[in-house]
Amino acid sequence: MSNFDETSDFVVVGSGGGSMCAALVLRQAGKSVLILEKTPLIGGTTARSGGVMWIPNNRFMKRDGIEDSFEKATTYLDAVVGDHNDTPGATRVRRQAYAAEGTKMVDFLVDRGIKLNRVSYWPDYYDNQPGGSEEGRTVVAELFNVNELGPWKAKLRPNFLSMMGSLDDMLKLRFIKQSWESKKIAFNLVARTIGAKLTGKHYITAGGALQGRMLQAALKAGVEPRTDSPVTELIVENGAVKGVVTVKDGKPYRIGATLGVLINAGGFAHNQAMRDQYQPGTQAAWTMTAEGDTGEMILEMMRHGAAIAQMDEMVGNQISIVPGTENDLVKPVVQGMTASPHAILVDQTGVRYMNESGSYMTYCQGMLARNKTVPAIPSWAIIDSQYVKNYMIANQMASAKKRAKWTEQGYLHKADTVEELAASIKVDPATLRATVERFNGFVSKNHDDDFHRGDRAYDRWLGDPYHDKNASLGSISEGPFYAVEVLPGDVGTYGGVVCDENARVLREDGRPIEGLYATGISTASVMGRAYAGAGASVGPSFVWGYVAANHAVMKDA
């Protein structure tokens, strides 16, 4: 046995989604757990995210009378993910384990006092496929008073949403110009903010609320999270992982793990060299992951024989970089922009090439695929004055003054005619005019013959439910006309080490590496090359963390 400086029953590397879930399982079994986070902040990219978990057949669906089952969920995953030789992280056995264990995982967290709920309506991203759910399979955390963390409040990674409203409210707030319900939500947000200040509370939402609640429960259970504790090596003896080497007081520090090590250290979104190798054409500058997402733990597991797969995939999230946001950690996401009425996306030749209401992952896959044959990075969002009156440009209600500033800065292109707009963005005027007229023809007959935009419930949800005839379709016909660049950003890579249905890391020959588990985007996703619904990365991170911890406990029994 190695000469360890310290020993714990279980060591978790990284503090994103799933880490504290695994720790709670171990603590319930009376085992000691260390969480080693290399950055100064707890929560990983999960804390910055929407904090949504895609969990089929969850207790909140049953509470609300929404039909789902293990069979329906696996039918959906079979249809959307499927069986492919190049996605060994998404085998049918793994998909079935995910559907079964996810239900148990949510029950486990609720029984531990974690306040969770569901978003009232968020369709699966392929809701028209067999087994799809129009109502959605999302699970989120309720608002959390972060002041309850005491001194740990300063250690929790901030979320991208600063408003004190639920994710459900935030999703409805985008229709503030069209809906009295949205106006009421805005009023309640202001009232809640004032009330919180008067009572000394500070409510946080989305991924911040999820990870805040998880951190609170973990601390109460006796879990020890350590920040500024990067792991540099796995300690392997006779082919089995026995611990890790971390850094303490600037020196190597060896920690033994009697039951195993769980890697939940993110992907490689901030590692441009790895991106160039596995995802050419993408840029670290476009990612919205936490800064610790640099891939070294994937490389370390590979060094010890771990198989990798799906490394060319990422969770694409389309962005538009407004002047002044170039170096921001959170870029303006424009998922709903070209999915709204009076908007389309075209490549650099002026041709429309996808259903703009597809999931963000599918959207960016489409951009990257198109760019292999036709220049499409960046692509152009084309909108008209009807759009500007009702919807946001790059997540902002763009006043005339703001639009003028953006035009002066060269970000927003503006013209009185489609042909003049085409000239401004260096696209053939006749081609763009033909594209717009073809789309307007589809709007007139209320059906997109080319890409079926608006056919699915998800398309319509992403559009404007208050828009006449079709929530997703509206003509581009009233000048002035506008254009902004759209880029294939991401919220994380989607490939990594291959794991089995017990979350054990596998070698190239399919044998598990004893003592080594992995979850999150350090792994080849159970979703393969698809994104089943909102929370298809955070959900698996939690589920496989839960599965890994239970396997380690059972193995020790």
BELVENPE-V759829 format. One record per residue. N is the residue number from 1. RES is the residue in one small letter. SS is DSSP state (2 for helix, 1 for strand, 0 for the rest). PHI is phi in radians with two decimals (* if undefined). PSI is psi in degrees with one decimal (999 if undefined). Layout:
N|RES|SS|PHI|PSI ; N|RES|SS|PHI|PSI
This chain:
1|m|0|*|139.5 ; 2|s|0|-1.13|158.3 ; 3|n|0|-1.50|96.5 ; 4|f|0|-1.56|148.2 ; 5|d|0|-1.37|-23.1 ; 6|e|1|-2.82|153.1 ; 7|t|1|-2.33|138.6 ; 8|s|1|-2.29|159.0 ; 9|d|1|-1.14|-40.3 ; 10|f|1|-2.51|140.7 ; 11|v|1|-2.16|130.1 ; 12|v|1|-1.95|127.2 ; 13|v|1|-1.75|111.4 ; 14|g|0|1.79|151.5 ; 15|s|0|-2.15|23.1 ; 16|g|0|-1.34|-164.5 ; 17|g|0|-0.94|132.6 ; 18|g|0|1.74|-27.2 ; 19|s|2|-1.13|-50.1 ; 20|m|2|-1.33|-25.9 ; 21|c|2|-1.09|-48.1 ; 22|a|2|-1.04|-42.4 ; 23|a|2|-1.09|-38.1 ; 24|l|2|-1.14|-37.1 ; 25|v|2|-1.09|-46.0 ; 26|l|2|-1.12|-40.4 ; 27|r|2|-1.18|-36.2 ; 28|q|2|-1.07|-31.3 ; 29|a|0|-1.50|4.1 ; 30|g|0|1.42|18.5 ; 31|k|0|-1.72|151.1 ; 32|s|0|-1.47|145.5 ; 33|v|1|-2.44|134.5 ; 34|l|1|-2.01|135.2 ; 35|i|1|-1.95|118.8 ; 36|l|1|-1.85|113.4 ; 37|e|0|-1.96|124.4 ; 38|k|0|-1.33|-23.0 ; 39|t|0|-1.58|174.2 ; 40|p|0|-1.34|-6.7 ; 41|l|0|-2.13|146.5 ; 42|i|1|-1.64|144.4 ; 43|g|0|2.12|-18.8 ; 44|g|2|1.03|-163.3 ; 45|t|2|-1.14|-25.9 ; 46|t|2|-0.98|-41.9 ; 47|a|2|-1.12|-28.2 ; 48|r|2|-1.51|-14.8 ; 49|s|0|-1.50|-172.3 ; 50|g|0|-1.21|-15.4 ; 51|g|0|1.17|32.4 ; 52|v|0|-1.72|137.4 ; 53|m|1|-2.00|126.6 ; 54|w|1|-1.53|104.9 ; 55|i|0|-2.26|106.2 ; 56|p|0|-1.13|152.7 ; 57|n|0|0.97|37.9 ; 58|n|0|-1.46|162.3 ; 59|r|2|-1.08|-27.1 ; 60|f|2|-1.33|-31.3 ; 61|m|2|-1.12|-44.1 ; 62|k|2|-1.10|-42.6 ; 63|r|2|-1.02|-38.6 ; 64|d|0|-1.62|8.1 ; 65|g|0|1.27|27.1 ; 66|i|0|-1.69|124.8 ; 67|e|0|-1.18|130.5 ; 68|d|0|-2.87|164.0 ; 69|s|0|-2.86|166.8 ; 70|f|2|-1.02|-42.7 ; 71|e|2|-1.13|-44.1 ; 72|k|2|-1.13|-41.2 ; 73|a|2|-1.13|-43.4 ; 74|t|2|-1.24|-31.2 ; 75|t|2|-1.07|-43.2 ; 76|y|2|-1.11|-47.7 ; 77|l|2|-1.12|-36.3 ; 78|d|2|-1.07|-40.1 ; 79|a|2|-1.28|-40.5 ; 80|v|2|-1.51|-43.2 ; 81|v|0|-1.59|-54.2 ; 82|g|0|1.25|178.9 ; 83|d|0|-1.85|121.2 ; 84|h|0|-2.44|143.8 ; 85|n|0|-1.15|-24.4 ; 86|d|0|-1.66|10.4 ; 87|t|0|-2.25|65.7 ; 88|p|2|-1.19|-12.2 ; 89|g|2|-1.37|-8.1 ; 90|a|2|-2.14|39.0 ; 91|t|0|-1.12|161.4 ; 92|r|2|-1.11|-34.8 ; 93|v|2|-1.09|-43.0 ; 94|r|2|-1.15|-41.8 ; 95|r|2|-1.11|-41.5 ; 96|q|2|-1.15|-40.3 ; 97|a|2|-1.09|-39.6 ; 98|y|2|-1.08|-47.7 ; 99|a|2|-1.09|-40.1 ; 100|a|2|-1.27|-46.3 ; 101|e|2|-1.34|-26.5 ; 102|g|2|-1.07|-41.8 ; 103|t|2|-1.05|-43.6 ; 104|k|2|-1.18|-37.9 ; 105|m|2|-1.08|-45.1 ; 106|v|2|-1.08|-44.1 ; 107|d|2|-1.05|-40.8 ; 108|f|2|-1.05|-46.5 ; 109|l|2|-1.14|-42.4 ; 110|v|2|-1.10|-40.1 ; 111|d|2|-1.14|-23.3 ; 112|r|0|-1.51|3.2 ; 113|g|0|1.63|7.8 ; 114|i|0|-1.34|120.9 ; 115|k|0|-1.47|106.5 ; 116|l|1|-2.05|167.8 ; 117|n|1|-2.81|-170.3 ; 118|r|0|-2.18|154.1 ; 119|v|0|-1.33|135.6 ; 120|s|0|-1.05|-32.6 ; 121|y|0|-2.74|110.9 ; 122|w|0|-2.64|89.3 ; 123|p|0|-1.00|148.0 ; 124|d|0|-0.94|151.1 ; 125|y|0|-1.27|-14.8 ; 126|y|0|-2.24|51.6 ; 127|d|0|-1.07|-17.8 ; 128|n|0|-1.47|-3.9 ; 129|q|0|-1.45|157.4 ; 130|p|0|-0.92|130.7 ; 131|g|0|1.48|-2.9 ; 132|g|0|-1.17|151.5 ; 133|s|0|-1.99|118.8 ; 134|e|0|-1.21|-37.5 ; 135|e|0|-1.25|-29.5 ; 136|g|0|1.75|156.0 ; 137|r|0|-2.03|34.2 ; 138|t|1|-1.44|145.4 ; 139|v|1|-2.29|131.1 ; 140|v|1|-2.35|166.5 ; 141|a|1|-1.55|148.4 ; 142|e|0|-1.29|160.8 ; 143|l|0|-0.86|143.8 ; 144|f|1|-2.25|131.6 ; 145|n|1|-1.40|98.9 ; 146|v|2|-1.14|-17.8 ; 147|n|2|-1.10|-19.9 ; 148|e|2|-1.15|-15.7 ; 149|l|2|-1.38|-10.4 ; 150|g|2|1.05|-132.7 ; 151|p|2|-1.11|-19.8 ; 152|w|2|-1.31|-11.5 ; 153|k|2|-0.96|-41.8 ; 154|a|2|-1.21|-14.8 ; 155|k|2|-1.64|-8.7 ; 156|l|1|-1.49|128.5 ; 157|r|0|-1.11|130.5 ; 158|p|0|-1.16|150.0 ; 159|n|0|-1.55|161.7 ; 160|f|0|-1.30|-17.5 ; 161|l|0|-1.77|125.5 ; 162|s|0|-1.75|-10.3 ; 163|m|0|-1.35|148.9 ; 164|m|0|-1.58|62.4 ; 165|g|0|-2.38|155.7 ; 166|s|0|-1.19|161.4 ; 167|l|2|-1.09|-34.7 ; 168|d|2|-1.02|-45.3 ; 169|d|2|-1.11|-42.9 ; 170|m|2|-1.07|-37.6 ; 171|l|2|-1.17|-31.2 ; 172|k|2|-1.48|-21.4 ; 173|l|2|-1.13|-23.3 ; 174|r|0|-1.14|-15.3 ; 175|f|0|-1.78|31.3 ; 176|i|0|-1.09|-25.9 ; 177|k|0|-1.39|-20.5 ; 178|q|0|-1.87|-21.1 ; 179|s|0|-2.20|132.0 ; 180|w|2|-1.22|-30.1 ; 181|e|2|-1.06|-41.7 ; 182|s|2|-1.17|-37.4 ; 183|k|2|-1.12|-38.8 ; 184|k|2|-1.13|-40.1 ; 185|i|2|-1.06|-43.7 ; 186|a|2|-1.06|-41.9 ; 187|f|2|-1.08|-44.1 ; 188|n|2|-1.15|-33.4 ; 189|l|2|-1.09|-44.2 ; 190|v|2|-1.10|-44.6 ; 191|a|2|-1.11|-41.3 ; 192|r|2|-1.13|-40.3 ; 193|t|2|-1.10|-43.9 ; 194|i|2|-1.13|-43.9 ; 195|g|2|-1.09|-38.7 ; 196|a|2|-1.14|-41.3 ; 197|k|2|-1.13|-37.6 ; 198|l|2|-1.23|-27.9 ; 199|t|2|-1.82|5.9 ; 200|g|0|1.28|27.5 ; 201|k|0|-1.92|157.7 ; 202|h|0|-2.45|96.8 ; 203|y|1|-1.45|137.9 ; 204|i|1|-2.15|162.0 ; 205|t|0|-2.23|-178.1 ; 206|a|2|0.90|-134.9 ; 207|g|2|-1.13|-28.3 ; 208|g|2|-1.12|-42.8 ; 209|a|2|-1.16|-41.8 ; 210|l|2|-1.08|-51.8 ; 211|q|2|-1.29|-28.5 ; 212|g|2|-1.12|-44.6 ; 213|r|2|-1.16|-39.2 ; 214|m|2|-1.15|-41.1 ; 215|l|2|-1.12|-43.6 ; 216|q|2|-1.03|-45.9 ; 217|a|2|-1.15|-39.3 ; 218|a|2|-1.13|-43.6 ; 219|l|2|-1.09|-43.1 ; 220|k|2|-1.10|-30.9 ; 221|a|2|-1.43|-6.0 ; 222|g|0|1.64|16.0 ; 223|v|0|-1.30|144.5 ; 224|e|1|-1.96|102.9 ; 225|p|1|-1.52|139.4 ; 226|r|1|-2.20|122.3 ; 227|t|0|-1.56|170.9 ; 228|d|0|0.90|38.7 ; 229|s|0|-2.23|71.5 ; 230|p|0|-1.18|143.1 ; 231|v|1|-1.68|127.3 ; 232|t|1|-1.80|-24.3 ; 233|e|1|-2.62|153.2 ; 234|l|1|-1.63|138.5 ; 235|i|1|-1.64|116.3 ; 236|v|1|-2.10|129.8 ; 237|e|1|-2.27|124.3 ; 238|n|0|0.94|38.9 ; 239|g|0|1.43|-0.4 ; 240|a|1|-1.98|141.4 ; 241|v|1|-1.39|123.6 ; 242|k|1|-1.97|-8.5 ; 243|g|1|2.94|-166.1 ; 244|v|1|-2.41|159.1 ; 245|v|1|-1.86|122.1 ; 246|t|1|-2.05|-168.3 ; 247|v|1|-2.14|129.7 ; 248|k|1|-2.39|126.8 ; 249|d|0|0.95|35.5 ; 250|g|0|1.37|6.6 ; 251|k|1|-2.19|153.6 ; 252|p|1|-1.03|140.0 ; 253|y|1|-2.43|120.3 ; 254|r|1|-1.69|124.2 ; 255|i|1|-2.09|123.7 ; 256|g|1|-1.45|151.0 ; 257|a|1|-2.33|104.7 ; 258|t|1|-1.24|-29.7 ; 259|l|1|-1.81|-16.8 ; 260|g|1|2.49|172.0 ; 261|v|1|-2.15|131.8 ; 262|l|1|-1.90|122.1 ; 263|i|1|-1.65|118.8 ; 264|n|0|-2.42|55.7 ; 265|a|0|-1.79|18.2 ; 266|g|0|1.41|-173.6 ; 267|g|0|-1.77|-137.0 ; 268|f|0|-2.31|33.0 ; 269|a|0|-1.08|-30.7 ; 270|h|0|-1.66|7.7 ; 271|n|0|-1.82|96.2 ; 272|q|2|-1.12|-33.8 ; 273|a|2|-1.08|-43.6 ; 274|m|2|-1.19|-36.4 ; 275|r|2|-1.11|-42.9 ; 276|d|2|-1.08|-35.2 ; 277|q|2|-1.28|-44.5 ; 278|y|2|-1.83|-24.7 ; 279|q|0|-2.38|60.8 ; 280|p|0|-1.01|140.0 ; 281|g|0|1.68|-7.7 ; 282|t|0|-1.82|160.1 ; 283|q|0|-2.28|138.1 ; 284|a|2|-1.07|-28.2 ; 285|a|2|-1.15|-15.6 ; 286|w|2|-1.73|-1.1 ; 287|t|1|-1.48|157.3 ; 288|m|0|-2.06|18.1 ; 289|t|0|-1.32|163.6 ; 290|a|0|-1.12|155.6 ; 291|e|0|-1.12|-18.0 ; 292|g|0|-1.41|2.3 ; 293|d|0|-1.43|70.3 ; 294|t|0|-2.09|4.9 ; 295|g|0|1.43|-1.0 ; 296|e|2|-1.15|-28.5 ; 297|m|2|-1.32|-29.2 ; 298|i|2|-1.12|-44.6 ; 299|l|2|-1.10|-38.3 ; 300|e|2|-1.17|-40.5 ; 301|m|2|-1.16|-38.0 ; 302|m|2|-1.06|-37.9 ; 303|r|2|-1.05|-27.7 ; 304|h|0|-1.77|19.1 ; 305|g|0|1.70|6.6 ; 306|a|1|-1.18|138.1 ; 307|a|0|-1.35|147.4 ; 308|i|1|-2.17|157.8 ; 309|a|1|-2.82|163.5 ; 310|q|0|1.06|24.3 ; 311|m|0|-1.20|-14.6 ; 312|d|0|-1.51|-0.8 ; 313|e|0|-1.76|150.5 ; 314|m|1|-2.48|161.5 ; 315|v|1|-1.52|84.2 ; 316|g|1|-1.04|147.1 ; 317|n|0|-2.61|103.9 ; 318|q|0|-1.09|135.7 ; 319|i|1|-2.27|162.0 ; 320|s|0|-2.41|117.2 ; 321|i|0|-1.52|100.2 ; 322|v|0|-1.24|141.9 ; 323|p|0|-0.89|130.7 ; 324|g|0|1.74|-11.8 ; 325|t|0|-1.85|6.9 ; 326|e|0|-0.97|-36.9 ; 327|n|0|-1.83|7.0 ; 328|d|0|-1.22|145.7 ; 329|l|0|-1.20|-32.4 ; 330|v|0|-1.94|113.9 ; 331|k|0|-1.53|155.8 ; 332|p|0|-1.12|115.9 ; 333|v|1|-1.52|133.9 ; 334|v|0|-2.11|37.8 ; 335|q|0|-0.99|-46.6 ; 336|g|0|-1.47|-6.0 ; 337|m|0|-1.17|-58.4 ; 338|t|0|-1.43|-1.7 ; 339|a|0|-1.56|-10.1 ; 340|s|0|-1.47|160.8 ; 341|p|0|-1.00|153.7 ; 342|h|0|1.18|31.3 ; 343|a|1|-2.62|145.6 ; 344|i|1|-2.49|170.4 ; 345|l|1|-2.07|134.1 ; 346|v|1|-2.27|155.6 ; 347|d|0|-1.42|-172.1 ; 348|q|0|-1.34|-1.0 ; 349|t|0|-1.74|-2.6 ; 350|g|0|1.56|15.2 ; 351|v|0|-1.83|134.3 ; 352|r|1|-1.34|138.5 ; 353|y|0|-2.43|11.1 ; 354|m|0|-2.81|168.7 ; 355|n|0|-1.36|109.9 ; 356|e|0|-1.22|-7.0 ; 357|s|0|-1.73|11.8 ; 358|g|0|-1.20|168.0 ; 359|s|0|-1.02|155.3 ; 360|y|2|-1.04|-33.9 ; 361|m|2|-1.19|-46.6 ; 362|t|2|-1.08|-39.6 ; 363|y|2|-1.00|-50.1 ; 364|c|2|-1.29|-32.5 ; 365|q|2|-1.02|-40.4 ; 366|g|2|-1.13|-40.0 ; 367|m|2|-1.11|-46.0 ; 368|l|2|-1.16|-40.1 ; 369|a|2|-1.16|-43.5 ; 370|r|2|-1.08|-38.3 ; 371|n|2|-1.15|-15.9 ; 372|k|0|-1.26|-23.1 ; 373|t|0|-2.10|-29.1 ; 374|v|0|-2.37|133.5 ; 375|p|0|-0.96|120.8 ; 376|a|0|-2.46|6.4 ; 377|i|0|-2.17|105.3 ; 378|p|0|-1.38|161.3 ; 379|s|1|-1.74|175.0 ; 380|w|1|-2.08|127.0 ; 381|a|1|-1.44|123.9 ; 382|i|1|-1.92|123.7 ; 383|i|1|-2.38|164.7 ; 384|d|0|-2.13|-172.5 ; 385|s|2|-1.21|-28.0 ; 386|q|2|-1.07|-40.8 ; 387|y|2|-1.08|-48.6 ; 388|v|2|-1.05|-32.3 ; 389|k|2|-1.19|-27.9 ; 390|n|2|-2.03|-23.1 ; 391|y|0|-2.24|171.1 ; 392|m|0|-1.54|147.7 ; 393|i|1|-1.87|118.0 ; 394|a|0|0.92|47.0 ; 395|n|0|1.20|17.9 ; 396|q|1|-2.29|137.8 ; 397|m|0|-1.28|109.1 ; 398|a|0|-1.55|102.3 ; 399|s|0|-1.17|166.5 ; 400|a|2|-1.02|-38.8 ; 401|k|2|-1.12|-43.2 ; 402|k|2|-1.17|-41.3 ; 403|r|2|-1.09|-39.0 ; 404|a|2|-1.13|-39.8 ; 405|k|2|-1.13|-45.7 ; 406|w|2|-1.10|-37.2 ; 407|t|2|-1.15|-42.2 ; 408|e|2|-1.10|-35.5 ; 409|q|2|-1.38|-8.1 ; 410|g|0|1.52|4.4 ; 411|y|0|-1.40|-51.0 ; 412|l|0|-1.71|122.7 ; 413|h|1|-1.65|134.9 ; 414|k|1|-2.34|138.4 ; 415|a|1|-2.71|155.9 ; 416|d|0|-1.33|-24.7 ; 417|t|0|-2.25|160.9 ; 418|v|2|-1.09|-38.5 ; 419|e|2|-1.14|-40.6 ; 420|e|2|-1.18|-35.7 ; 421|l|2|-1.13|-42.0 ; 422|a|2|-1.03|-43.7 ; 423|a|2|-1.09|-37.4 ; 424|s|2|-1.14|-34.4 ; 425|i|0|-1.77|12.1 ; 426|k|0|1.08|45.5 ; 427|v|0|-2.06|146.4 ; 428|d|0|-1.05|121.5 ; 429|p|2|-1.02|-41.5 ; 430|a|2|-1.14|-37.9 ; 431|t|2|-1.16|-46.4 ; 432|l|2|-1.14|-40.2 ; 433|r|2|-1.05|-43.7 ; 434|a|2|-1.12|-39.5 ; 435|t|2|-1.09|-46.9 ; 436|v|2|-1.13|-42.8 ; 437|e|2|-1.15|-38.3 ; 438|r|2|-1.11|-44.7 ; 439|f|2|-1.10|-43.3 ; 440|n|2|-1.09|-31.8 ; 441|g|2|-1.13|-39.1 ; 442|f|2|-1.14|-39.6 ; 443|v|2|-1.07|-42.0 ; 444|s|2|-1.05|-37.6 ; 445|k|0|-1.72|6.6 ; 446|n|0|1.06|38.4 ; 447|h|0|-2.76|131.0 ; 448|d|0|-1.54|97.2 ; 449|d|0|-1.18|-27.6 ; 450|d|0|-1.33|-48.5 ; 451|f|0|-2.27|3.7 ; 452|h|0|1.08|28.8 ; 453|r|0|-1.10|129.9 ; 454|g|0|1.71|-7.0 ; 455|d|0|-1.30|-34.9 ; 456|r|0|-1.57|156.1 ; 457|a|2|-1.08|-37.7 ; 458|y|2|-1.10|-40.7 ; 459|d|2|-1.00|-46.7 ; 460|r|2|-1.22|-35.4 ; 461|w|2|-1.11|-39.6 ; 462|l|2|-1.27|-21.8 ; 463|g|0|-1.47|-135.5 ; 464|d|0|-2.19|104.0 ; 465|p|0|-1.15|-12.6 ; 466|y|0|-1.64|0.3 ; 467|h|0|-1.44|140.4 ; 468|d|0|-1.06|145.3 ; 469|k|0|1.20|-62.4 ; 470|n|0|-2.47|125.3 ; 471|a|0|-1.12|-16.4 ; 472|s|0|-1.92|-15.8 ; 473|l|0|-2.05|134.2 ; 474|g|0|-2.76|141.7 ; 475|s|0|-1.16|151.2 ; 476|i|0|-1.83|90.2 ; 477|s|0|-2.47|-9.2 ; 478|e|0|-2.01|117.0 ; 479|g|0|-1.37|165.4 ; 480|p|0|-1.14|159.3 ; 481|f|1|-1.89|152.2 ; 482|y|1|-2.35|157.7 ; 483|a|1|-2.54|141.4 ; 484|v|1|-2.38|153.3 ; 485|e|1|-1.28|143.5 ; 486|v|1|-2.19|133.7 ; 487|l|1|-2.12|153.8 ; 488|p|0|-1.45|80.4 ; 489|g|0|-1.33|-172.8 ; 490|d|1|-2.73|162.2 ; 491|v|1|-2.02|22.0 ; 492|g|1|2.52|152.9 ; 493|t|1|-1.34|168.5 ; 494|y|0|-2.28|7.8 ; 495|g|0|-2.16|164.4 ; 496|g|1|3.01|-145.9 ; 497|v|1|-1.29|149.8 ; 498|v|0|-1.52|131.7 ; 499|c|1|-2.14|160.6 ; 500|d|0|-1.64|-171.4 ; 501|e|0|-1.24|-6.6 ; 502|n|0|-1.82|10.3 ; 503|a|0|1.20|16.8 ; 504|r|1|-1.40|138.0 ; 505|v|1|-1.28|134.5 ; 506|l|1|-1.85|148.7 ; 507|r|1|-1.42|174.3 ; 508|e|0|-1.03|-31.7 ; 509|d|0|-1.51|5.1 ; 510|g|0|1.59|-4.9 ; 511|r|0|-1.41|141.1 ; 512|p|1|-1.27|147.6 ; 513|i|1|-1.48|112.4 ; 514|e|1|-1.01|132.9 ; 515|g|1|1.44|2.4 ; 516|l|1|-2.09|121.1 ; 517|y|1|-2.09|161.1 ; 518|a|1|-2.63|153.2 ; 519|t|0|-2.61|179.2 ; 520|g|2|1.16|-159.1 ; 521|i|2|-1.48|14.5 ; 522|s|2|-1.34|-8.4 ; 523|t|1|-2.03|163.6 ; 524|a|0|-1.29|118.3 ; 525|s|0|-1.07|143.6 ; 526|v|0|-1.17|-14.6 ; 527|m|0|-1.55|1.1 ; 528|g|0|1.11|-118.9 ; 529|r|0|-1.93|21.1 ; 530|a|0|-2.19|167.4 ; 531|y|0|-2.24|100.1 ; 532|a|0|-1.10|-33.5 ; 533|g|0|-3.12|176.7 ; 534|a|0|-0.99|125.8 ; 535|g|0|1.62|22.4 ; 536|a|0|-1.42|1.6 ; 537|s|0|-1.93|-42.1 ; 538|v|2|-1.19|-40.7 ; 539|g|2|-0.98|-54.9 ; 540|p|2|-1.04|-33.4 ; 541|s|2|-1.06|-44.8 ; 542|f|2|-1.17|-46.5 ; 543|v|2|-1.09|-47.6 ; 544|w|2|-1.26|-26.7 ; 545|g|2|-1.12|-42.6 ; 546|y|2|-1.10|-45.6 ; 547|v|2|-1.12|-45.6 ; 548|a|2|-1.04|-45.4 ; 549|a|2|-1.12|-42.5 ; 550|n|2|-1.12|-37.9 ; 551|h|2|-1.13|-41.9 ; 552|a|2|-1.12|-39.0 ; 553|v|2|-1.18|-45.2 ; 554|m|2|-1.12|-38.1 ; 555|k|2|-1.10|-31.5 ; 556|d|2|-1.47|-14.7 ; 557|a|0|-1.16|999
